[in-house]
Amino acid sequence: MSVRNAACQRLLDQRVAAKMKSKKIGDHLNRFYVAMPKSRDDQERLPCIPQVVKEAGEKEKRKTEKDLEDENGGAGVYSASLKKNYILAKEEWKDDIIPEICDGHNVADFVDSDILNRLEELTSEESLRQAEEEEVGFEIEGEELTEKEKNDLAAIRKKKALLIHESRLKKSNAQNRAAVPRKFDKDKKFTRKRMGRELLSLGLDPSSALNRARSKSRGRKRERYDDLSNDAMDVDVNDDEKHKKKKMCLRSKSRSLSRSRSVSRPPHEVVPGEGFKDSSQKIKAIKIGHKSHRKRDKAARRGEADRVIPSLKPKHLFSGKRGNGKNQRR
């Protein structure tokens, strides 16, 4: 370093001497003025350094996070503590675990250190209680049951458990298979005979239910066809023209009857309960309603529900050169 400083000083002196020997030095010297202060008296005035600055210089250098990181393993190993600058009443509180709050309550208040032992006690009590219930399970209102009643009760409970098990199986399997209608039931579980047996087991007369199930009609189409066929039977066979006309009338009648169920209601038709006096009043109300939101529909060019594909790079901002007066757009 001493060699470097000496070389720099000699180079600087050489350059200054070269400039002083140049022809333009006279023009440059006229622009410079070096002020040399004159002493007022013989009193020596030393430089004044404030006491605060002296104390700051005497203090040890404060460790930064970078210094702490270098001391504790470097980047990737050292983890800065976010709690050391907390302002608390006591310094030892900074390392305390922050409590977990749920619904305004501290979770630690509801944690028991002996929770596992308490759980074992509860399970043992539950098993003892279930054993006692099984022993006295055949008592109803404090009365002892006979052997026959005990057998019936056991059979009922077994049947109930089986029904619950079947219902749970159906619920679990219903998500993976389609519901099969009764007409495709291959096992014939839903039959009139089975219904009769079940009604008899309940002590009911199944004759009326069986007769009703047997005599149930198949729908309106069959009845309409029978009526039309009966009307057609009354036609005189000998008269060809009357027979043809009657046949055409029957076809048109059947066509009109079949269509009458699928014809939709016109919008101006008044339905009881709508509050309109007649169809003209309803038509007028519909027109007023359409007219009320026409202006809104025209102005609604694009809303929140419309799909928008934004232009990430608008051409007027990413192409061409900027001219004078165009900098305000950037």
Long-range contacts (C-beta under 8 A, 24 or more apart in sequence): 224-254, 224-257, 228-253, 228-254
